[in-house]
Amino acid sequence: MIPERFALALVLLTACGVVAAAQCSAKSAKQRVPLLELYTSEGCNSCPPADRWFSALPTRGLTPQRVVALGFHVDYWNDLGWSDPFSKPAYSARQRSASVRNKASFVYTPQLLLDGRDYRRGFFRDDLPGRIADIGKGKALAVIRLDQAVEPPETVNAHVSVTIADPARRSDAQAYVALYENNLSNRITAGENRGERLQHDFVVRELSQPRSVGTDGKLVFEHRFDLEPRWKRKDLHLAAFVQSQSAGETLQAIAVPLCR
């Protein structure tokens, strides 16, 4: 059930002609959509090729309808000459948690995680489309409904509803909602990439804390995003996903543009 305040916001937005309610609501697909995570840093000279490869995913047909891509900029390079403005300690902590889960002895950049597991592109052939296609053959393990309401001056309320049918998957499931931005660039003036202009997409601006799914297989939560003036509204998107806490497996994921 949508809270009265949230429902009223949707009505007001529609009445004012800012955005149609249909554009602010989305439901996840019937097939399973995995999460692809990139851990990167502007201070790392081996990261720009991975950033470019990551940005090019949609040109290869790997759109959010098939895979939800999120770029997490880590902060452990920041003391080596260049402080990455997109980095956050929480993203480094997320990478470390994944490494512990996957029994890895260290973290590194750039690193890709597909469906919670370390993914390394083949030397002669990039098998990512095939891997994603195989995951997509499976039925979704969770259903996500993502509603959003824009409140002046610059606030977005994301309302997330999750349903998990399989009782065996409920106690281990955690849900998140993220705000990410495309079409970012930065001129690097120090560190290993000094003199380079780096391009980025799918950059996570903010990630909610994980929310656990109830024993009844249902979860409803709301997260408020306060948009900063430097963020380009037309390039902002919301992503919601449900993961297995112990295995990192994506039960389901969805990504949509920010309400206009």
C-alpha positions, -999 to 999 in steps of 0.1 A, spaced: 0 0 0 15 34 -10 17 59 19 -8 87 18 20 113 15 36 95 -14 3 90 -33 -5 127 -29 29 136 -43 22 115 -74 -12 132 -78 2 167 -75 30 159 -100 5 147 -125 -19 176 -120 9 201 -125 20 184 -157 55 178 -144 55 141 -151 28 115 -157 24 89 -130 30 61 -154 65 74 -160 72 73 -123 63 36 -117 80 5 -130 79 -32 -123 107 -57 -128 108 -81 -157 96 -117 -156 131 -130 -164 160 -126 -140 181 -95 -146 216 -96 -130 237 -69 -114 271 -60 -129 293 -40 -106 325 -21 -116 349 -11 -88 371 16 -102 391 48 -93 403 79 -112 436 74 -94 443 40 -110 460 40 -144 447 6 -154 410 17 -148 403 39 -178 400 10 -203 376 -7 -180 356 25 -176 353 28 -214 343 -8 -217 317 -4 -190 303 28 -207 299 9 -240 276 -18 -226 244 -3 -241 259 -1 -275 263 -38 -274 227 -44 -265 234 -48 -228 208 -24 -217 191 -22 -182 164 -46 -195 192 -73 -196 217 -62 -170 218 -34 -144 253 -18 -144 265 2 -114 300 18 -111 314 21 -76 344 45 -72 365 34 -43 385 57 -20 416 37 -12 435 53 -41 428 88 -29 461 92 -9 482 85 -39 481 118 -57 445 122 -68 413 122 -48 385 107 -69 355 131 -64 331 102 -71 345 79 -45 331 70 -11 344 49 18 311 29 17 319 17 -18 353 4 -7 336 -13 22 311 -29 -2 339 -43 -23 357 -57 7 326 -74 19 322 -90 -15 358 -102 -14 353 -118 20 321 -135 7 340 -148 -23 370 -159 -2 394 -135 -19 425 -124 -1 426 -89 -14 407 -62 -34 418 -46 -66 408 -22 -93 394 -24 -118 372 -52 -106 340 -65 -121 314 -85 -102 286 -103 -122 258 -117 -101 280 -112 -70 310 -132 -84 343 -120 -98 341 -116 -135 371 -114 -158 368 -109 -195 384 -136 -217 417 -127 -234 405 -135 -268 367 -133 -264 344 -113 -243 318 -138 -231 297 -113 -211 267 -113 -235 265 -150 -233 268 -151 -195 240 -125 -192 218 -144 -217 222 -176 -196 212 -158 -164 182 -142 -183 169 -176 -192 159 -181 -155 128 -169 -140 130 -139 -117 136 -148 -80 120 -116 -67 95 -90 -79 104 -54 -75 81 -24 -79 99 10 -80 79 42 -77 93 76 -75 80 111 -66 98 144 -72 94 170 -45 106 206 -49 132 219 -48 155 189 -55 143 158 -37 134 123 -50 115 98 -29 120 62 -41 94 38 -29 104 2 -33 82 -29 -29 97 -64 -30 80 -98 -31 99 -131 -29 78 -162 -35 103 -189 -25 104 -192 14 139 -206 12 153 -173 -3 136 -148 20 157 -148 51 190 -142 32 176 -115 8 186 -78 10 172 -50 -11 189 -17 -21 181 14 -41 207 34 -58 209 68 -76 234 68 -105 246 93 -132 257 89 -168 278 112 -191 304 123 -165 339 135 -174 368 149 -154 402 163 -162 428 147 -140 456 170 -128 476 147 -105 484 110 -98 488 81 -123 462 95 -148 476 131 -147 467 150 -179 439 126 -190 402 134 -194 383 104 -181 348 95 -190 323 77 -168 288 62 -168 267 44 -143 284 62 -115 267 55 -82 260 88 -65 242 73 -35 234 38 -23 208 30 4 215 8 33 205 -28 28 169 -37 39 161 -73 49 130 -90 35 105 -103 60 96 -139 67 64 -134 47 85 -126 16 75 -89 15 94 -57 20 83 -21 15 106 8 21 112 44 10 145 62 5 150 99 0 176 113 -24 186 149 -20 199 159 -54 230 181 -55 231 211 -79 262 196 -98 243 165 -107 228 166 -141 191 157 -137 187 144 -173 215 119 -167 202 105 -134 187 71 -130 174 49 -101 182 13 -97 167 -12 -72 180 -47 -67 177 -77 -44 207 -98 -35 215 -129 -15 235 -117 14 256 -149 17 261 -156 -20 258 -122 -37 234 -137 -63 210 -112 -78 175 -122 -72 163 -94 -94 173 -59 -105 156 -29 -123 169 5 -135 148 34 -147 155 71 -156 147 97 -130 112 112 -133 113 143 -155 
